[in-house]
Amino acid sequence: MLLPDRNTVDRLLRHYRAQERTVLARPRDLSALRRFEDTAYTLCVLMGERSARAAVRAAERYVTGNRAPARPALEGLPGA
């Protein structure tokens, strides 16, 4: 499995946290909310997770070097 660059994930995670604070401080700022959602989506894609919460947890583990065990492959799919 190809893993993302640890520095890129760290930078994106810090960016996510900063945007999270902005959205909490200015909940009606739709532009800030859109940027926050875009960053959350990028984290989901990089970390292979379906929710932002799971992606953030996975990114934090990955950046600190505490990798979670790999998920089992889906049966019945090509390459599984």
Buried (B, 14 or more C-beta within 10 A) or exposed (E): EEEBEEEEBBEBBEBBEEBBEBBEEEEEEEEBBEBBEEBBEBBBEBBBBEEBEBBBBBBBEBBEEEEEEEEEEEEEEEEE
